[in-house]
Amino acid sequence: MMSVLLVALGGAVGAVARYKLSGLVLHHLPGLFPWPTFTVNILGCLAMGVLAGLAVREEWFLGPVRLLLFTGILGGFTTFSAFGLEAFYLLQRREVALALAYVGGSVVLGLAALWGGFSVVPHRPPG
């Protein structure tokens, strides 16, 4: 039960941080490009890289702290950071074909699934 509470607490912190940062970025960089999501994803990957480096190379963070930071806070901030870390580990293990399949498949199939899900919602008649 403690694990669930740590993830929930971290998720709330991460989601609020994403919301606030996205609003700040949108205020300073309006336009057609989705700067808020782009910024959150890149910063999330940077944070994931630093924290993963500390966890692996310096042996920081016990299980509960990892749950709070990685699954909770960063998961609430952006799951793109977990996606990036998984692709990075595949590349680090020299599983290039698998990494390309994972990245390409995630993007292409994710967009296809989104399109499919959007398409099944009936159109409302105008008026």
TORPA-4810 file (N, C-alpha, C, O; in nm, 3 decimals):
<nodes>
NODE_1_0.082_-0.120_0.000_0.000_0.000_0.000_0.087_0.126_0.000_0.051_0.226_-0.062_M
NODE_2_0.201_0.121_0.069_0.290_0.236_0.074_0.341_0.269_-0.067_0.355_0.386_-0.102_M
NODE_3_0.368_0.167_-0.147_0.416_0.190_-0.284_0.313_0.268_-0.365_0.347_0.361_-0.438_S
NODE_4_0.189_0.229_-0.353_0.081_0.297_-0.426_0.071_0.443_-0.382_0.052_0.532_-0.465_V
NODE_5_0.084_0.468_-0.253_0.077_0.605_-0.203_0.195_0.689_-0.252_0.178_0.806_-0.284_L
NODE_6_0.314_0.629_-0.257_0.431_0.702_-0.308_0.414_0.739_-0.455_0.444_0.851_-0.495_L
NODE_7_0.365_0.644_-0.534_0.342_0.671_-0.676_0.234_0.777_-0.693_0.248_0.867_-0.776_V
NODE_8_0.126_0.768_-0.616_0.017_0.866_-0.624_0.065_1.005_-0.585_0.033_1.103_-0.653_A
NODE_9_0.140_1.015_-0.477_0.192_1.144_-0.433_0.286_1.202_-0.538_0.274_1.319_-0.575_L
NODE_10_0.379_1.120_-0.585_0.472_1.166_-0.689_0.400_1.204_-0.816_0.434_1.304_-0.880_G
NODE_11_0.300_1.124_-0.854_0.223_1.154_-0.975_0.153_1.288_-0.967_0.148_1.363_-1.064_G
NODE_12_0.098_1.317_-0.850_0.032_1.447_-0.830_0.133_1.561_-0.844_0.105_1.661_-0.910_A
NODE_13_0.249_1.545_-0.782_0.354_1.649_-0.792_0.397_1.667_-0.936_0.409_1.780_-0.984_V
NODE_14_0.419_1.557_-1.007_0.463_1.564_-1.146_0.358_1.626_-1.237_0.391_1.705_-1.325_G
NODE_15_0.232_1.590_-1.216_0.125_1.644_-1.300_0.108_1.794_-1.279_0.088_1.869_-1.375_A
NODE_16_0.116_1.838_-1.155_0.106_1.982_-1.127_0.226_2.055_-1.187_0.211_2.164_-1.242_V
NODE_17_0.345_1.997_-1.177_0.465_2.059_-1.235_0.450_2.071_-1.387_0.486_2.173_-1.445_A
NODE_18_0.397_1.966_-1.451_0.375_1.970_-1.596_0.276_2.081_-1.631_0.298_2.158_-1.725_R
NODE_19_0.168_2.088_-1.557_0.065_2.189_-1.581_0.122_2.330_-1.569_0.100_2.415_-1.656_Y
NODE_20_0.197_2.355_-1.461_0.252_2.489_-1.438_0.358_2.524_-1.542_0.358_2.635_-1.595_K
NODE_21_0.449_2.430_-1.571_0.553_2.456_-1.670_0.493_2.477_-1.808_0.536_2.566_-1.882_L
NODE_22_0.395_2.396_-1.844_0.331_2.412_-1.975_0.267_2.549_-1.989_0.279_2.613_-2.094_S
NODE_23_0.200_2.595_-1.885_0.140_2.728_-1.888_0.244_2.837_-1.902_0.223_2.934_-1.976_G
NODE_24_0.354_2.823_-1.831_0.462_2.921_-1.839_0.522_2.926_-1.979_0.545_3.034_-2.034_L
NODE_25_0.548_2.809_-2.035_0.606_2.803_-2.170_0.509_2.859_-2.272_0.549_2.935_-2.360_V
NODE_26_0.382_2.823_-2.262_0.282_2.873_-2.356_0.272_3.025_-2.350_0.253_3.090_-2.452_L
NODE_27_0.286_3.081_-2.231_0.280_3.226_-2.213_0.397_3.295_-2.285_0.381_3.403_-2.341_H
NODE_28_0.514_3.231_-2.283_0.634_3.292_-2.341_0.660_3.251_-2.486_0.729_3.322_-2.558_H
NODE_29_0.606_3.138_-2.528_0.630_3.089_-2.664_0.500_3.048_-2.733_0.482_2.931_-2.766_L
NODE_30_0.409_3.144_-2.754_0.285_3.106_-2.822_0.313_3.076_-2.969_0.418_3.115_-3.022_P
NODE_31_0.224_3.010_-3.033_0.241_2.980_-3.175_0.186_2.844_-3.210_0.119_2.780_-3.129_G
NODE_32_0.216_2.801_-3.332_0.163_2.674_-3.381_0.238_2.553_-3.328_0.178_2.446_-3.311_L
NODE_33_0.368_2.567_-3.302_0.447_2.453_-3.253_0.408_2.423_-3.109_0.395_2.515_-3.028_F
NODE_34_0.390_2.295_-3.074_0.350_2.261_-2.937_0.466_2.269_-2.837_0.510_2.168_-2.782_P
NODE_35_0.514_2.390_-2.815_0.629_2.413_-2.726_0.609_2.359_-2.584_0.703_2.302_-2.528_W
NODE_36_0.491_2.374_-2.524_0.476_2.324_-2.386_0.504_2.173_-2.373_0.582_2.133_-2.287_P
NODE_37_0.443_2.092_-2.456_0.464_1.947_-2.450_0.607_1.911_-2.487_0.669_1.826_-2.424_T
NODE_38_0.658_1.976_-2.589_0.797_1.953_-2.632_0.893_1.982_-2.518_0.983_1.903_-2.490_F
NODE_39_0.875_2.096_-2.452_0.962_2.136_-2.341_0.953_2.037_-2.225_1.055_1.996_-2.170_T
NODE_40_0.831_2.000_-2.189_0.812_1.904_-2.079_0.879_1.771_-2.113_0.947_1.712_-2.028_V
NODE_41_0.862_1.723_-2.235_0.922_1.596_-2.275_1.075_1.600_-2.269_1.137_1.506_-2.220_N
NODE_42_1.134_1.707_-2.319_1.280_1.718_-2.320_1.332_1.732_-2.177_1.429_1.666_-2.140_I
NODE_43_1.269_1.817_-2.096_1.313_1.832_-1.957_1.292_1.703_-1.877_1.373_1.669_-1.791_L
NODE_44_1.183_1.633_-1.905_1.159_1.505_-1.840_1.267_1.404_-1.874_1.313_1.329_-1.787_G
NODE_45_1.309_1.401_-2.000_1.417_1.311_-2.041_1.549_1.350_-1.976_1.626_1.263_-1.934_C
NODE_46_1.577_1.478_-1.966_1.699_1.524_-1.900_1.697_1.481_-1.753_1.796_1.427_-1.703_L
NODE_47_1.586_1.505_-1.686_1.575_1.464_-1.545_1.588_1.313_-1.530_1.655_1.265_-1.438_A
NODE_48_1.525_1.237_-1.620_1.534_1.091_-1.615_1.678_1.047_-1.635_1.724_0.954_-1.568_M
NODE_49_1.748_1.111_-1.727_1.888_1.075_-1.751_1.975_1.100_-1.630_2.056_1.015_-1.593_G
NODE_50_1.960_1.215_-1.569_2.039_1.248_-1.449_2.007_1.151_-1.336_2.097_1.097_-1.272_V
NODE_51_1.878_1.129_-1.311_1.838_1.041_-1.201_1.877_0.896_-1.228_1.921_0.826_-1.136_L
NODE_52_1.863_0.850_-1.353_1.902_0.713_-1.387_2.053_0.697_-1.374_2.102_0.594_-1.327_A
NODE_53_2.128_0.799_-1.415_2.273_0.796_-1.399_2.313_0.787_-1.254_2.403_0.710_-1.218_G
NODE_54_2.248_0.864_-1.170_2.276_0.859_-1.026_2.236_0.724_-0.967_2.306_0.670_-0.881_L
NODE_55_2.125_0.670_-1.012_2.079_0.541_-0.960_2.171_0.427_-1.002_2.200_0.338_-0.922_A
NODE_56_2.219_0.430_-1.126_2.302_0.320_-1.176_2.448_0.338_-1.140_2.512_0.246_-1.088_V
NODE_57_2.501_0.455_-1.166_2.646_0.476_-1.147_2.685_0.505_-1.004_2.794_0.468_-0.960_R
NODE_58_2.598_0.570_-0.930_2.630_0.608_-0.793_2.553_0.525_-0.690_2.573_0.540_-0.569_E
NODE_59_2.465_0.437_-0.740_2.383_0.351_-0.655_2.299_0.431_-0.556_2.283_0.392_-0.440_E
NODE_60_2.244_0.542_-0.603_2.154_0.621_-0.522_2.014_0.563_-0.531_1.985_0.482_-0.620_W
NODE_61_1.930_0.602_-0.442_1.786_0.577_-0.443_1.751_0.431_-0.415_1.775_0.343_-0.497_F
NODE_62_1.694_0.408_-0.301_1.640_0.278_-0.266_1.504_0.263_-0.335_1.452_0.358_-0.392_L
NODE_63_1.448_0.143_-0.331_1.322_0.113_-0.398_1.211_0.214_-0.380_1.156_0.261_-0.480_G
NODE_64_1.176_0.251_-0.256_1.066_0.346_-0.238_1.096_0.483_-0.299_1.006_0.547_-0.353_P
NODE_65_1.220_0.528_-0.291_1.255_0.658_-0.348_1.250_0.651_-0.501_1.207_0.746_-0.567_V
NODE_66_1.292_0.539_-0.556_1.282_0.520_-0.703_1.137_0.526_-0.748_1.106_0.589_-0.848_R
NODE_67_1.050_0.460_-0.673_0.907_0.465_-0.707_0.856_0.608_-0.705_0.786_0.651_-0.796_L
NODE_68_0.891_0.682_-0.601_0.846_0.821_-0.589_0.899_0.906_-0.704_0.823_0.980_-0.766_L
NODE_69_1.028_0.895_-0.732_1.090_0.980_-0.834_1.057_0.938_-0.977_1.008_1.019_-1.056_L
NODE_70_1.084_0.811_-1.009_1.073_0.765_-1.148_0.927_0.742_-1.188_0.879_0.802_-1.284_F
NODE_71_0.859_0.655_-1.116_0.722_0.621_-1.153_0.626_0.732_-1.115_0.536_0.766_-1.192_T
NODE_72_0.644_0.790_-0.998_0.554_0.893_-0.951_0.577_1.029_-1.015_0.501_1.069_-1.103_G
NODE_73_0.681_1.099_-0.973_0.703_1.237_-1.019_0.726_1.244_-1.169_0.656_1.316_-1.239_I
NODE_74_0.824_1.168_-1.219_0.851_1.176_-1.363_0.738_1.114_-1.445_0.710_1.161_-1.555_L
NODE_75_0.673_1.010_-1.392_0.559_0.952_-1.462_0.443_1.049_-1.471_0.373_1.053_-1.572_G
NODE_76_0.422_1.128_-1.366_0.319_1.231_-1.369_0.359_1.350_-1.453_0.273_1.417_-1.511_G
NODE_77_0.488_1.377_-1.460_0.539_1.490_-1.539_0.532_1.457_-1.687_0.479_1.535_-1.766_F
NODE_78_0.586_1.341_-1.725_0.580_1.295_-1.864_0.623_1.150_-1.873_0.729_1.114_-1.822_T
NODE_79_0.544_1.067_-1.937_0.587_0.928_-1.957_0.686_0.918_-2.072_0.746_0.813_-2.095_T
NODE_80_0.705_1.028_-2.144_0.803_1.029_-2.253_0.943_1.002_-2.200_1.027_0.946_-2.270_F
NODE_81_0.968_1.042_-2.075_1.100_1.018_-2.016_1.123_0.868_-1.995_1.236_0.821_-2.014_S
NODE_82_1.022_0.793_-1.958_1.035_0.648_-1.944_1.057_0.584_-2.081_1.139_0.494_-2.095_A
NODE_83_0.985_0.631_-2.180_1.003_0.586_-2.318_1.147_0.611_-2.364_1.210_0.524_-2.423_F
NODE_84_1.198_0.730_-2.335_1.336_0.764_-2.371_1.437_0.675_-2.301_1.534_0.629_-2.363_G
NODE_85_1.416_0.649_-2.173_1.508_0.566_-2.097_1.508_0.422_-2.150_1.614_0.361_-2.164_L
NODE_86_1.391_0.370_-2.180_1.384_0.234_-2.234_1.454_0.223_-2.368_1.526_0.127_-2.393_E
NODE_87_1.433_0.322_-2.456_1.502_0.323_-2.586_1.653_0.336_-2.566_1.731_0.272_-2.636_A
NODE_88_1.693_0.420_-2.472_1.835_0.439_-2.442_1.899_0.308_-2.397_2.008_0.273_-2.442_F
NODE_89_1.832_0.236_-2.308_1.886_0.108_-2.260_1.897_0.006_-2.373_1.993_-0.070_-2.378_Y
NODE_90_1.800_0.005_-2.463_1.812_-0.084_-2.580_1.934_-0.048_-2.664_2.008_-0.137_-2.707_L
NODE_91_1.955_0.080_-2.688_2.072_0.124_-2.765_2.202_0.095_-2.690_2.302_0.056_-2.750_L
NODE_92_2.199_0.115_-2.560_2.317_0.089_-2.478_2.357_-0.059_-2.485_2.475_-0.092_-2.479_Q
NODE_93_2.257_-0.147_-2.497_2.284_-0.291_-2.510_2.310_-0.330_-2.656_2.320_-0.448_-2.689_R
NODE_94_2.321_-0.231_-2.741_2.346_-0.250_-2.884_2.234_-0.327_-2.955_2.257_-0.399_-3.052_R
NODE_95_2.114_-0.310_-2.905_1.995_-0.369_-2.966_1.932_-0.262_-3.057_1.819_-0.219_-3.035_E
NODE_96_2.007_-0.221_-3.160_1.968_-0.108_-3.244_1.837_-0.137_-3.317_1.748_-0.052_-3.319_V
NODE_97_1.824_-0.255_-3.376_1.701_-0.289_-3.449_1.581_-0.287_-3.355_1.474_-0.237_-3.391_A
NODE_98_1.599_-0.341_-3.236_1.490_-0.342_-3.139_1.455_-0.200_-3.094_1.338_-0.167_-3.077_L
NODE_99_1.557_-0.116_-3.074_1.534_0.023_-3.035_1.458_0.098_-3.145_1.363_0.172_-3.116_A
NODE_100_1.499_0.078_-3.270_1.430_0.144_-3.382_1.286_0.095_-3.394_1.195_0.174_-3.420_L
NODE_101_1.266_-0.036_-3.374_1.130_-0.089_-3.379_1.045_-0.031_-3.266_0.928_0.002_-3.286_A
NODE_102_1.105_-0.019_-3.148_1.033_0.036_-3.033_0.996_0.182_-3.055_0.881_0.222_-3.035_Y
NODE_103_1.094_0.262_-3.097_1.069_0.405_-3.119_0.973_0.426_-3.235_0.873_0.497_-3.223_V
NODE_104_1.004_0.364_-3.349_0.918_0.380_-3.466_0.779_0.326_-3.443_0.679_0.390_-3.477_G
NODE_105_0.772_0.207_-3.384_0.643_0.146_-3.357_0.561_0.227_-3.259_0.440_0.242_-3.276_G
NODE_106_0.625_0.280_-3.157_0.553_0.361_-3.057_0.494_0.485_-3.120_0.379_0.521_-3.094_S
NODE_107_0.573_0.552_-3.204_0.525_0.676_-3.266_0.416_0.645_-3.370_0.308_0.704_-3.366_V
NODE_108_0.445_0.554_-3.462_0.351_0.525_-3.571_0.223_0.460_-3.516_0.113_0.505_-3.548_V
NODE_109_0.238_0.356_-3.435_0.120_0.289_-3.383_0.045_0.376_-3.283_-0.078_0.370_-3.275_L
NODE_110_0.119_0.456_-3.206_0.053_0.549_-3.114_-0.035_0.649_-3.188_-0.148_0.675_-3.149_G
NODE_111_0.019_0.705_-3.296_-0.060_0.799_-3.377_-0.177_0.728_-3.445_-0.287_0.783_-3.453_L
NODE_112_-0.154_0.607_-3.493_-0.262_0.531_-3.556_-0.372_0.499_-3.454_-0.491_0.509_-3.485_A
NODE_113_-0.332_0.460_-3.333_-0.430_0.431_-3.229_-0.509_0.556_-3.192_-0.631_0.550_-3.172_A
NODE_114_-0.440_0.668_-3.182_-0.508_0.793_-3.151_-0.609_0.827_-3.261_-0.723_0.863_-3.232_L
NODE_115_-0.566_0.815_-3.387_-0.655_0.842_-3.500_-0.775_0.747_-3.497_-0.889_0.789_-3.517_W
NODE_116_-0.747_0.619_-3.470_-0.855_0.521_-3.465_-0.953_0.550_-3.353_-1.074_0.544_-3.373_G
NODE_117_-0.900_0.583_-3.236_-0.987_0.617_-3.124_-1.070_0.740_-3.151_-1.189_0.745_-3.118_G
NODE_118_-1.008_0.840_-3.210_-1.079_0.963_-3.244_-1.188_0.935_-3.348_-1.297_0.992_-3.341_F
NODE_119_-1.157_0.847_-3.442_-1.249_0.817_-3.552_-1.374_0.742_-3.508_-1.478_0.753_-3.573_S
NODE_120_-1.366_0.667_-3.398_-1.484_0.590_-3.356_-1.587_0.676_-3.283_-1.699_0.632_-3.261_V
NODE_121_-1.549_0.797_-3.246_-1.645_0.887_-3.182_-1.732_0.948_-3.291_-1.681_1.008_-3.385_V
NODE_122_-1.863_0.933_-3.279_-1.952_0.985_-3.383_-1.943_1.136_-3.396_-1.924_1.208_-3.298_P
NODE_123_-1.958_1.182_-3.520_-1.961_1.326_-3.546_-2.095_1.382_-3.501_-2.201_1.321_-3.522_H
NODE_124_-2.088_1.497_-3.440_-2.212_1.566_-3.403_-2.260_1.646_-3.521_-2.180_1.712_-3.588_R
NODE_125_-2.388_1.640_-3.549_-2.438_1.725_-3.659_-2.423_1.872_-3.621_-2.440_1.908_-3.505_P
NODE_126_-2.393_1.957_-3.720_-2.377_2.100_-3.690_-2.509_2.160_-3.638_-2.619_2.117_-3.671_P
NODE_127_-2.489_2.259_-3.555_-2.606_2.334_-3.511_-2.641_2.306_-3.376_-2.738_2.362_-3.324_G
</nodes>
